[in-house]
Amino acid sequence: MADDTSSMNSAEYERLTRLLVQRIASRAPVITTRLEHDVVLPGRASAHQIDVLWEFTTKSGHAHRVIFECRRKGRSLEQNDALAFKGVAEEVGYQSMPTTGVMVHLTGFQLGARKIADTYGLIILEMRTPTDKDVSGRLMKINISMTGRVTVVKDVGMDVSALLSNALNEPVLNHALEIEEPSGSLVSVLDLLQDGELNPMSEPPTPLHRVTRRFEPPVVLLVSGQPAAKVRSISATVGEELADPFDCTVGGRERLAWMVKNALEGERAWFTHDGKIHVTDS
């Protein structure tokens, strides 16, 4: 099936309608019991071919049916088109579940068709690949350029008054270091060294500088939760560096596949190639 509605034949346009109804149905607060393309339903006087049929049950347990007539034509819908389909909706809905008729077409409708739709509760939808006119004046793409600030704590050193184990004999990751305060609570050495040393985000990055924290009396240094030494002070180089710039793009017209517009009320649903749906008031 082609993506561009202008190059679709009637059967492809009907299958696209079924696809988009399926996407809507998967998000709607209803239980779909039937969703088919090209079916025949019995009517009061005769049977009728239906392009797309959607039947569902609401949360309250009520069954409902929506029938879609798809018209991939260049001309606007006319009063006779709406009258004919109104008769079909009434026929297949006679002594059956409540039925709503939806006419799907490429573009435009005449005043007479609108009067019929308003009077008898028909819905008229325009479904097509978005045109330049459809997207004019809309925010389609956001380009984002970000440069992160990375906190740096390096060249950690300490004044040891007594060793309590051999934990410092091997290389140690900074995030594994803690000190035990006199109250018994544990404090991360990284947090201790950074506290009060970094500029707020509204100011430039903090230059690298030497920071020393002294303890009197000496405190217990722990490595991965195990006592390692008693220390009089801990020092490190602390500051911030800029990370590599990161650029990304959100949205873009090329992501849009199809648009469905309520021709009477103006609301639109925008369908992307990756299956997302975005709804706007106009």
Order of alpha helices (4+ residues) and beta strands (2+ residues): alpha-beta-beta-beta-alpha-beta-alpha-beta-alpha-beta-beta-beta-beta-alpha-beta-beta-beta-beta-beta-beta
